[in-house]
């Protein structure tokens, strides 16, 4: 420490360079890990699959699912414990205060049962909530609950206007819960399939939890048979339509976004390497300037190992302080939760 204090400018530059390199690399790694590798943040997430339609004869690899196909799939399939559906949109909520617009998820009643997450306050959706004409209800995200209602449990049963329709708040979801993508408010998916012509109406994202012991290939085989049946029964709307099944966590990150993320991670790692090289050059320059002191130590009997250990210890102190400050930089940014929400929104876009 005394040796480092003698040259404060070199020590400060080295620590700052290491802190910035370590901090930004940690932040970027957190984003990449959370988006590409961690998967969904709840138990049994590896069994959650995303299902969509395709039409190979027309060269279409990815299409959302119609309400009629979803209902037929749900009734005929045996590979999944449950099949749920949703679509994303905006939800306006207005009580006695100003109206606010939120990213909303329009969900089937069984959606939260599939992922195994329930409200921390109040109740979830029931089957009767998604019936056409049923009273409108909404679940709030934790952040919305805190910012709009101050975390008060009195919010339950509170009458509000939900997208122009009178309704009530029935529950609050856990902190950091943003399923299916980055949602903050959830309402029941209420679609009257009987009143719609086949193939018409809002298109849906379909997901489900594979039964234990059932593989993706087995599910694909079953759905190939189901889509073939529907193609024969409804040739006008389903001819050539097949089903595609894959892990849910991979569905909302396209190849372009994946490439951008990995390129950004490589870039910040390169910055860290450059910072380390610059610090090494500073320490070497400092060591050359201390040649007289080192010569005196050697003349007084200090071994080469003793001199090297002193240099290594000084570098270790710089690295430790730089790492501690870098951790602080990464923590203050917290891009994966707070200030990183716009970046996550850009990444989580389906191709």
Backbone torsions as a table, in degrees:
resi	resn	phi	psi	omega
1	UNK	NA	-40.2	178.5
2	UNK	-62.6	-39.4	179.7
3	UNK	-63.7	-37.4	180.0
4	UNK	-73.3	-35.2	-179.2
5	UNK	-68.5	-26.5	179.4
6	UNK	-65.1	-25.9	178.9
7	UNK	-125.8	70.4	-173.1
8	UNK	-63.0	-34.5	-177.5
9	UNK	-64.0	-44.7	178.6
10	UNK	-63.4	-42.6	-178.3
11	UNK	-64.5	-43.3	-179.0
12	UNK	-65.0	-44.3	179.6
13	UNK	-60.9	-43.6	-179.3
14	UNK	-63.5	-44.6	-178.6
15	UNK	-65.1	-44.1	-179.5
16	UNK	-63.2	-43.5	179.9
17	UNK	-61.4	-44.8	179.3
18	UNK	-66.3	-41.5	-178.0
19	UNK	-62.4	-44.9	179.9
20	UNK	-66.7	-43.8	179.5
21	UNK	-62.0	-46.1	-178.8
22	UNK	-69.5	-42.3	-177.6
23	UNK	-62.7	-50.1	-177.6
24	UNK	-69.8	-33.8	176.4
25	UNK	-65.7	-40.8	178.6
26	UNK	-63.7	-43.3	178.7
27	UNK	-60.4	-47.6	-177.5
28	UNK	-66.4	-39.4	177.6
29	UNK	-63.0	-38.8	178.6
30	UNK	-61.3	-41.3	179.4
31	UNK	-65.1	-47.9	-179.1
32	UNK	-63.1	-44.0	-179.4
33	UNK	-63.4	-44.7	-179.4
34	UNK	-65.2	-36.5	-175.6
35	UNK	-83.0	-37.4	-169.9
36	UNK	-106.0	-28.5	-167.9
37	UNK	-121.8	-30.9	-174.1
38	UNK	-69.9	-34.6	-176.8
39	UNK	83.0	-168.1	-178.2
40	UNK	-72.7	140.4	-172.9
41	UNK	-84.5	50.5	173.1
42	UNK	-151.6	165.1	-172.8
43	UNK	-67.8	140.7	178.8
44	UNK	73.8	19.6	-175.6
45	UNK	-65.3	-26.0	-177.9
46	UNK	-65.7	-17.9	-179.9
47	UNK	-91.1	-7.2	-178.9
48	UNK	-80.8	121.9	-177.6
49	UNK	-115.8	152.7	174.4
50	UNK	-107.4	133.6	-178.5
51	UNK	-118.0	138.4	176.6
52	UNK	-146.2	173.6	-179.9
53	UNK	-100.1	160.1	175.3
54	UNK	-146.3	159.8	176.5
55	UNK	-137.2	84.3	-176.1
56	UNK	-58.5	-31.1	-178.3
57	UNK	-66.2	-25.0	178.3
58	UNK	-105.7	6.7	178.8
59	UNK	73.3	21.4	179.8
60	UNK	-99.0	117.3	-176.2
61	UNK	-94.0	-19.6	-173.8
62	UNK	-146.9	123.0	174.7
63	UNK	-142.0	146.5	172.7
64	UNK	-67.9	170.9	-173.1
65	UNK	-105.3	137.3	176.3
66	UNK	-75.4	159.3	-179.8
67	UNK	-60.9	-34.7	-178.8
68	UNK	-71.5	-43.1	177.7
69	UNK	-63.9	-39.8	178.5
70	UNK	-59.0	-46.3	-178.5
71	UNK	-66.1	-38.8	177.3
72	UNK	-66.6	-42.4	177.2
73	UNK	-59.2	-46.3	-176.4
74	UNK	-62.2	-37.5	-177.1
75	UNK	-78.2	-30.1	-172.8
76	UNK	-98.1	-20.9	-173.9
77	UNK	-79.3	156.7	177.2
78	UNK	-132.5	0.6	-176.4
79	UNK	-82.5	-25.0	-176.3
80	UNK	-110.2	144.4	175.0
81	UNK	-64.9	-44.6	176.1
82	UNK	-142.2	153.5	169.0
83	UNK	-121.5	126.8	177.5
84	UNK	-118.5	172.8	-179.8
85	UNK	-149.7	158.2	178.5
86	UNK	-159.7	165.0	163.5
87	UNK	-141.0	158.0	-176.1
88	UNK	-102.2	143.8	178.8
89	UNK	-167.8	-173.2	177.4
90	UNK	-99.0	145.4	178.0
91	UNK	-125.3	123.7	176.5
92	UNK	-97.7	129.1	179.5
93	UNK	-122.2	130.7	179.0
94	UNK	-139.1	126.9	173.7
95	UNK	-113.6	-128.8	175.2
96	UNK	-80.3	-17.3	-179.7
97	UNK	-95.8	-168.0	-176.8
98	UNK	-65.2	154.1	174.5
99	UNK	-76.8	144.6	178.3
100	UNK	-129.3	147.5	179.0
101	UNK	-108.7	133.8	-177.3
102	UNK	-130.5	157.9	170.5
103	UNK	-72.8	120.4	-173.6
104	UNK	-116.3	153.2	173.3
105	UNK	-115.9	122.6	177.5
106	UNK	-95.7	103.9	-164.2
107	UNK	-115.8	147.0	168.7
108	UNK	-69.8	157.4	-173.0
109	UNK	-62.9	-27.2	-176.5
110	UNK	-89.0	4.2	-173.6
111	UNK	-59.6	-46.3	-175.9
112	UNK	-75.5	-22.8	173.2
113	UNK	-69.5	-35.9	-179.9
114	UNK	-63.7	-45.1	-176.9
115	UNK	-88.9	-6.5	175.2
116	UNK	72.8	30.0	178.9
117	UNK	-121.5	129.5	-179.0
118	UNK	-121.6	159.8	179.4
119	UNK	-60.3	147.4	175.0
120	UNK	-84.1	-12.3	179.7
121	UNK	-146.1	130.7	179.4
122	UNK	83.7	-152.2	-176.9
123	UNK	-125.7	167.3	175.5
124	UNK	-92.7	-166.4	-179.2
125	UNK	-78.4	148.9	173.1
126	UNK	-114.4	162.0	-177.9
127	UNK	-58.4	-35.7	-178.9
128	UNK	-69.2	-18.9	179.9
129	UNK	-69.2	-24.2	-177.6
130	UNK	-97.5	6.6	176.5
131	UNK	-74.4	136.4	177.5
132	UNK	-56.7	133.1	180.0
133	UNK	88.6	-5.8	178.9
134	UNK	-73.3	156.2	179.7
135	UNK	-58.5	139.0	-178.3
136	UNK	-75.2	137.9	176.7
137	UNK	-134.8	165.4	-179.0
138	UNK	-148.9	147.7	170.8
139	UNK	-107.8	135.9	-179.7
140	UNK	-99.4	145.4	169.5
141	UNK	-73.0	158.3	-176.1
142	UNK	-59.1	-43.9	-178.2
143	UNK	-64.5	-42.3	178.4
144	UNK	-61.9	-42.6	179.0
145	UNK	-59.9	-44.3	-178.3
146	UNK	-69.3	-45.6	-174.1
147	UNK	-76.8	-36.3	-175.1
148	UNK	-89.6	-33.7	-173.8
149	UNK	-122.8	7.1	176.5
150	UNK	64.9	21.6	179.6
151	UNK	71.3	21.0	-177.3
152	UNK	-83.8	133.7	177.1
153	UNK	-70.4	-10.8	179.7
154	UNK	-64.9	-13.8	-178.6
155	UNK	-61.9	-26.9	-178.9
156	UNK	-63.1	130.2	179.7
157	UNK	79.9	1.3	-179.1
158	UNK	-69.4	130.4	178.8
159	UNK	-76.7	129.0	179.5
160	UNK	-140.4	167.6	172.8
161	UNK	-99.8	119.4	-176.3
162	UNK	-110.3	106.6	-178.1
163	UNK	50.2	46.5	176.1
164	UNK	83.0	4.2	-177.2
165	UNK	-123.5	134.4	179.1
166	UNK	-65.1	135.7	-179.2
167	UNK	-161.3	-164.7	180.0
168	UNK	-146.6	158.0	176.2
169	UNK	-85.8	126.4	-176.3
170	UNK	-112.1	-10.5	-178.0
171	UNK	-174.3	170.7	178.9
172	UNK	-130.0	130.6	-178.9
173	UNK	-86.0	161.4	-177.3
174	UNK	-62.7	160.7	178.6
175	UNK	-62.8	140.8	179.6
176	UNK	69.7	6.0	175.4
177	UNK	-81.1	121.4	-176.5
178	UNK	-137.7	22.7	-179.8
179	UNK	-63.7	144.8	6.7
180	UNK	-83.6	-21.0	177.2
181	UNK	-131.1	-76.9	179.4
182	UNK	-140.1	44.2	-173.7
183	UNK	-80.1	155.0	-179.8
184	UNK	-122.6	-19.0	179.4
185	UNK	-140.1	144.8	-178.8
186	UNK	-129.9	137.9	177.1
187	UNK	-131.6	158.8	-179.4
188	UNK	-67.6	147.3	174.6
189	UNK	-83.5	106.5	-176.4
190	UNK	-115.5	97.6	179.4
191	UNK	-126.3	127.7	179.3
192	UNK	-89.2	90.3	-176.7
193	UNK	-66.2	-26.4	-179.1
194	UNK	-66.6	-35.1	-177.5
195	UNK	-82.7	-5.3	-177.2
196	UNK	-104.4	143.0	170.5
197	UNK	-68.1	150.4	-178.8
198	UNK	-61.0	131.5	-178.7
199	UNK	91.0	-9.7	-179.8
200	UNK	-95.1	169.6	176.0
201	UNK	95.1	-177.5	-177.7
202	UNK	-65.5	129.5	175.3
203	UNK	-79.8	153.4	-170.0
204	UNK	-126.9	156.1	164.5
205	UNK	-96.4	131.8	-177.3
206	UNK	-113.5	139.1	178.4
207	UNK	-146.3	160.8	-179.6
208	UNK	-164.2	167.2	178.7
209	UNK	-105.3	118.3	179.4
210	UNK	-61.0	139.5	174.5
211	UNK	-66.7	151.4	179.8
212	UNK	-61.1	131.4	179.9
213	UNK	89.3	-4.9	178.7
214	UNK	-99.3	127.7	-179.7
215	UNK	-92.7	167.1	177.3
216	UNK	-62.2	-40.2	-179.8
217	UNK	-62.4	-40.1	178.5
218	UNK	-65.4	-40.4	177.5
219	UNK	-65.1	-39.8	178.4
220	UNK	-61.9	-40.6	178.9
221	UNK	-62.3	-44.3	179.7
222	UNK	-63.4	-43.5	-176.8
223	UNK	-72.6	-24.7	173.4
224	UNK	-63.2	-39.7	176.9
225	UNK	-68.0	-40.2	-179.4
226	UNK	-64.8	-46.3	-178.9
227	UNK	-67.1	-30.5	175.9
228	UNK	-66.5	-40.5	177.0
229	UNK	-62.2	-45.6	-179.3
230	UNK	-65.5	-35.0	177.9
231	UNK	-63.7	-37.5	178.6
232	UNK	-73.9	-34.7	-177.7
233	UNK	-78.5	-34.9	-176.8
234	UNK	-129.9	69.3	-175.4
235	UNK	-63.2	-26.9	-177.3
236	UNK	-68.2	-33.7	-176.4
237	UNK	-112.0	-21.0	-171.6
238	UNK	-119.4	5.8	-179.4
239	UNK	-63.6	127.7	178.6
240	UNK	80.0	-1.3	-178.0
241	UNK	-80.8	130.3	174.6
242	UNK	-123.2	177.2	179.6
243	UNK	-115.1	147.6	176.7
244	UNK	-125.3	135.1	-176.5
245	UNK	-128.3	134.8	177.9
246	UNK	-158.1	165.6	179.0
247	UNK	-56.2	134.5	-176.5
248	UNK	-59.8	-41.4	-174.1
249	UNK	-62.4	-23.3	-178.4
250	UNK	-90.9	-10.5	-171.1
251	UNK	-71.3	-36.1	-171.4
252	UNK	-97.9	13.8	175.0
253	UNK	-124.3	108.7	-178.4
254	UNK	-77.9	169.6	180.0
255	UNK	-62.4	-36.3	179.8
256	UNK	-65.0	-46.0	179.1
257	UNK	-64.0	-39.0	178.3
258	UNK	-61.2	-44.3	178.7
259	UNK	-63.3	-40.1	179.0
260	UNK	-63.8	-44.2	180.0
261	UNK	-61.1	-47.0	-179.3
262	UNK	-65.7	-36.1	177.1
263	UNK	-65.7	-40.2	178.1
264	UNK	-65.0	-39.9	178.0
265	UNK	-64.0	-43.4	177.7
266	UNK	-60.2	-39.2	-178.6
267	UNK	-64.9	-45.9	-178.5
268	UNK	-70.3	-32.3	174.7
269	UNK	-64.4	-39.1	176.5
270	UNK	-62.6	-39.4	176.2
271	UNK	-61.5	-41.4	178.2
272	UNK	-62.9	-42.2	178.8
273	UNK	-62.4	-42.4	178.8
274	UNK	-63.8	-40.6	178.4
275	UNK	-62.1	-43.2	178.3
276	UNK	-63.6	-40.6	178.6
277	UNK	-64.1	-40.6	178.5
278	UNK	-65.3	-40.4	177.3
279	UNK	-64.1	-40.9	177.9
280	UNK	-61.3	-41.6	177.6
281	UNK	-63.4	-40.2	177.1
282	UNK	-60.9	-45.0	-179.0
283	UNK	-66.5	-37.8	176.9
284	UNK	-65.0	-42.3	177.9
285	UNK	-63.5	-40.2	178.0
286	UNK	-65.3	-38.5	179.6
287	UNK	-65.7	-39.1	178.5
288	UNK	-65.0	-32.0	177.8
289	UNK	-74.8	-15.0	178.9
290	UNK	-102.1	17.8	-176.9
291	UNK	-58.7	-36.5	-179.7
292	UNK	-65.2	-44.3	179.0
293	UNK	-63.1	-41.0	-179.8
294	UNK	-66.7	-36.0	178.7
295	UNK	-65.4	-39.3	178.5
296	UNK	-64.8	-42.8	179.0
297	UNK	-61.1	-42.1	179.9
298	UNK	-64.9	-40.8	179.9
299	UNK	-64.7	-29.3	-179.8
300	UNK	-85.1	3.9	173.4
301	UNK	109.1	2.0	178.7
302	UNK	-69.3	132.5	179.4
303	UNK	-76.7	165.5	178.1
304	UNK	-63.0	-37.6	179.0
305	UNK	-64.2	-37.5	179.3
306	UNK	-66.1	-40.2	178.8
307	UNK	-66.8	-42.9	-179.7
308	UNK	-65.9	-39.2	-179.5
309	UNK	-64.1	-34.7	177.4
310	UNK	-64.4	-43.8	-179.9
311	UNK	-64.7	-41.7	-179.7
312	UNK	-66.3	-38.4	179.8
313	UNK	-65.5	-39.9	177.3
314	UNK	-62.8	-42.7	177.8
315	UNK	-65.0	-35.8	178.5
316	UNK	-65.2	-39.0	177.6
317	UNK	-63.8	-44.4	177.9
318	UNK	-59.9	-43.8	-179.1
319	UNK	-64.1	-41.4	-178.9
320	UNK	-65.2	-45.0	179.1
321	UNK	-65.4	-42.1	178.2
322	UNK	-62.2	-39.8	178.8
323	UNK	-66.1	-40.6	179.1
324	UNK	-63.0	-45.9	178.5
325	UNK	-67.7	-36.1	177.3
326	UNK	-62.6	-37.8	175.8
327	UNK	-62.6	-39.6	176.9
328	UNK	-63.8	-40.2	177.6
329	UNK	-61.6	-46.0	-179.1
330	UNK	-64.3	-41.0	-178.4
331	UNK	-66.8	-39.3	-178.2
332	UNK	-67.5	-32.1	179.6
333	UNK	-73.3	-50.6	178.7
334	UNK	45.9	48.5	-175.4
335	UNK	-63.8	-27.6	-176.6
336	UNK	-72.2	-14.5	-179.0
337	UNK	-119.4	-49.1	-172.6
338	UNK	-103.0	-84.6	-174.3
339	UNK	-68.1	-11.0	179.2
340	UNK	-87.7	1.6	-176.9
341	UNK	-59.1	-43.8	177.5
342	UNK	-61.0	-38.2	178.3
343	UNK	-65.5	-42.4	178.6
344	UNK	-63.0	-38.2	178.3
345	UNK	-62.0	-38.9	179.2
346	UNK	-66.9	-37.3	-176.8
347	UNK	-73.2	-42.8	-172.7
348	UNK	-84.0	64.8	176.9
349	UNK	-124.2	127.9	-179.5
350	UNK	-71.9	144.3	175.4
351	UNK	-82.7	NA	NA
